[in-house]
Amino acid sequence: MTARGSWKRTEREVARMLGGERVPVSGRARGDVPDVRHSWLSIEVKHWSRPPARVQEAMSQAIAAARDGQLPIAVLHEAGAQHTDDLVVLRLADFIEWFGGGSLLPRAAGE
């Protein structure tokens, strides 16, 4: 399969897992609409041969340090930037477990 087919397949699978619908490239312009149409999420999917090692390492550390009932996340901060612009990274399976897939609304803290 071509590289193009590979990222399309990834977008379709993420859409399925989260209960969204993949938006074909012909139906969007850069920044116009997300890769996946969803009721409460704006989903942009990136398909890499390997995510950046520093991101993987941060996530591995969060997973190793998580205790029962804790959601492992990695917060990525750019030096000099506002913390409100930091990125939060978590595993898709954890996201679905905590916030739901499909068209579910995000659950309230403590539920």
GIWOZI-V933227 format. One record per backbone hydrogen bond with DSSP energy under -0.5 kcal/mol. NH is the residue of the N-H (numbers start at 1). CO is the residue of the C=O. If there is no record, write none. Layout:
nh = (NH;NH)
co = (CO;CO)
This chain:
nh = (6;7;8;9;10;11;12;13;14;15;16;17;18;19;19;20;21;23;24;27;28;32;33;35;36;37;43;43;44;48;55;56;57;58;59;60;61;62;63;64;65;66;70;72;74;76;76;77;79;81;85;86;87;89;89;95;96;97;98;99;100;100;104;111)
co = (2;3;4;5;6;7;8;9;10;11;12;13;14;15;16;15;37;35;22;24;25;29;29;43;43;21;36;41;42;46;52;52;53;54;55;56;57;58;59;60;61;62;67;70;89;74;87;75;77;78;82;83;76;74;87;91;92;93;94;95;95;96;101;108)
